[in-house]
Amino acid sequence: MNNTTYAVVDLETTGHSPAKGDRIIQIAIVFIKEGEIGEQYVRFVNPGQKIPAFIRQLTAISDDDVADAPRFEEIAAEVAKLLEGTVFVAHNTDFDLSFLQSEFARCGVGKWSGKKIDTVELSKIVYPSSPSYRLQDITEELGISLASAHRADDDAKATAELLIACMKKLHTLPKDTLNLLHRRSFQLKSNLSTLFYEALKKVRTKRAETGFASFRGIPYRIIPIPKPNASVQPVYPNDDEEKIAVLKKFNPAFERRDAQFRFMDATWQALSTQAETIAEVPTGIGKTLAYLLPASVHAITTGKPVVISTFTNHLADKIIEDELDKVRMMLGADVTATALKGRQQYISLNKFEELLRITEESYDETFTIMQILVWLTVTETGDLEELNVSGGGQLFIDRIRKRSNRLSADEQVADFHYRLLEKCRHSHLIITNHSMLLSDMSRGQAVFHSLGGLVVDEAHQFVQTAERIDETVFSYTNWKYVMGQISSDANGQLLQQVSDLIQQYGVNHYHAKERLDAAYVKFSTFFDDAVGLLTAFQPADNKNQQGNRIVYSLAEVSGDRQIFTKMLEAMSVYIDQAASFTKDVANQMDHLTAKEQAVLAEWDYWIRELKIKAGEWVSIFIEDSSTRFSVWLEKDRRSIPGSLTVIKRALDGSAAIRSFIDGLKQEQTGIVWTSGTLAVPGNDRFIARQLGIADSIPLLTFDAPWHFYQGAEIFIVDNMPDIQEVAQSDYIEAVADAVVQTVMATGGRLFVLFTSQDMLRKTFELITESEQLEDYALIAQGISSGSRVKLLKSFRQLPNAVLFGTNSFWEGVDVPGEALTAVIAVRLPFSSPDEPIFKTKAAQMTALGRNPFTEYALPEAMMRLRQGFGRLIRSSDDKGFFIILDRRIETKSYGRRFLEALPDVPVKKVSLEHMVNVLENCYNE
């Protein structure tokens, strides 16, 4: 550490704007000298005004606390003196420093001047995989004590410890990494370059780092591929007493669950006899362990890996993180497992290194590069999902995704995806996702072959994945982004750099550039004309469109469709011109500098991207695929053409599924299909038939323990308006009122599930504008920023949160315990009859004399409602209420089938007022 004094500052204020009269109510300064926390200065400050209620609640600072405190005018000079000659540190200097500077100016004290360090900016670089950089989140992750968040004294102390932790982490980085970081640190918003330089000076005196390799000057962590210990050969526990003994090894308090044992046996039987089985296994019996244990024993004893496939990468990661250690304890064996995802999930070090040679970088690009450089020293997988980058940084991440399996010898050694494939060959279990599994069919060298078995969890989602596996999407904004990468010849842009190279090394530069520009103008003009045709069209049934989202079939679009072919022809000419533009320079590759080679590689990369786009154009707009695919447009009235998207998706994925499965069967691979929802009353084979599973294979069903749902109740609110009899606005008002009253009665901690993003948004806005729930944390999918995983994390962390979700929150979301008290189903989860896939499938079924409502729409909605209920009760200790606002469940003849599909729990038809009274009595005892 150097002799610099760091002054770590935190302010609590009455609001965010000193210009509008907001004032400081508490200030804390913690000084760091020689790497140690020293003196601390903490003062309450009288703001000369009432502290707003939400600030009192946030900070726990009352008017009484500041009543006898000095005004800031009285201590401003003192504070300025303390900060003189120090490096100003805060967790978000844009707020604390700017607020303090405004207050200094108001009080007639000279503005502070000096270097500043923002620990938000610093921690994002040093801990690039952290899920959140809010002070209470990042400190909790690092084990730093923060007794009372939003109190200046505690926040400043925690920020000081965070700064020290970041400094120590920098000193563990390889010298080459620090060199690359220091070189870019001068472009950051706060003065972090000094920290990188001090760390660099220190590591230069240390011995060479171990545990790191280097790819063309970029350090990355070496993770040896483990060889499994074959000394322990576990035996499958055949009888119940053996199973109990095994399960008690990781849980001494384990209670016998017959359904878990029977499913375990069914899995073992299928794997060991190379058979196919399908089983509906509800929450509550320990499904994951029930298939992991026999899968592990089978893999170890046969020497062949068993693949576990689930719906999302997140669920695959959870199996690795939460369940594998339990299996190892139970079997006393070294069960090795690898999580494998599609290659585009992984970084291409080759592409990353190329981009580092091109020095023109935006702030977002520089910042993301610095995050990646640190991340490479710790990641074991190279999975880009581990990174938490900004929206601007995501564009850079997309450019360094691995796109090809063709690798040179030096690239193979450093390629994370290649190494994971090697690791799979030494793993007992390969944990993957449905999309990766199905995509394996199109690979030259299949990953999933010579298997010991396959377990497909969340099997009902396998159908949807199969339909999406050949999905093609045209996105206007994505196309314009790609086109812009090689068409702009502004100073510093790629085209300008390539043109300079052509002039330096090429011949006839002027005419080549002239031809390229002319080809682009023609291509761009036809592209704009084609987009104009798509965006100008208005569907005949426009009255049925909800909100600002407009959806209609491509087949409905009228006008001169020859424009699509003309656009493709012009695009092909431009691609040829762009490829030949650099031909002469490419022939002189040996004479080019490393940077010049990188510029050429970047040009070739974007030409390849355009060729991919041309293939997408053919697939969507040229090919006739009306019998097997649905092709539709989506746009938002508020953003045209920016919002234009065209999607092409298969109508039936069963053929693709069976083709894959038949290949496994030829290799005599046992297959287990399982999910919590595979059947509905009156249609036991609803999912099995979509999976192409023969009716001769029985559907095994298991029941949760009798006491599992004892803490659950279902309320049907019978005085809600009939959704089919009133205007949408009236129904939304009633929904908003029901949500507000329910939240107030329960104290929050509930999900509100919608089937339409438009209705969600309108309900959320109505509740927000009413300010009735301003004391609660309202989180809305599609409105609040962040992925589904991040929204869920925020919900779990906030004690009074309410989460508004659409389709993806009806299932695959796990919130056990008191974190979730109720789930509100706003309407029965039928697919909209105007949704393109549903509309096309329904038309085909009708043409065949089948009833699309009873055979498709109703069972699909029943399964979704079951999944929604499943969010509520995740363990036998959970308690909660499932609240249905849609009265069709009691007024329509099909309503009873929805109730039959749900677990056997008490169902009460009550008024909203009665339900609220029950909830208040329950949660306010």
Secondary structure, DSSP 8 states (H G I E B T S, - for coil): --S-EEEEEEEEESSS-GGGT--EEEEEEEEEETTEEEEEEEEE---SS---HHHHHHH---HHHHHTS--HHHHHHHHHHHHTTSEEEESSHHHHHHHHHHHHHHTT-----S-EEEHHHHHHHHSTT-S--SHHHHHHHHT---SSTT-HHHHHHHHHHHHHHHHHHHTTS-HHHHHHHHHHGGGSSS--HHHHHHHHHHHHTS---SSEEEETTEEEE--------TT-------SHHHHHHHHTTT-TT----HHHHHHHHHHHHHHHTT-EEEEE--TTS-HHHHHHHHHHHHHHHHS--EEEEESSHHHHHHHHHHTHHHHHHHHTS---EEE---GGGBB-HHHHHHHHH-----HHHHHHHHHHHHHTTT-SS-BGGG----HHHHHHHHHTB---S---HHHHHH-HHHHHHHHHTT-SEEEEEHHHHHHGGG-SS-SS-S-SEEEESSTHHHHHHHHHTT-EEEEHHHHHHHHHHHH--STTSHHHHHHHHHHHH-SSHHHHHHHHHHHHHHHHHHHHHHHHHHHH---TTGGG--TTEEEEEGGG--S-THHHHHHHHHHHHHHHHHHHHTHHHHTTGGGS-HHHHHHHHHHHHHHHHHHHHHHHHIIIIIS--TTTEEEEEEEETTBTTTT-EEEEEES--HHHHHHHHHHHHHTT-EEEEEES-S-BTTBTTHHHHHTT--TTS-EEE----TTTTTTEEEEEETTS--TTTS-HHHHHHHHHHHHHHHHHHHTS-EEEE-S-HHHHHHHHHHHHHHTTTTTSEEEETTTSSS-HHHHHHHHHH-TTEEEEE-GGGSSS----GGG--EEEE-S-----TTSHHHHHHHHHHHHTT--HIIIIIHHHHHHHHHHHHHTT-SSTT--EEEEE--THHHHSTTHHHHHHHS-S--EEEE-HHHHHHHHHHHH--
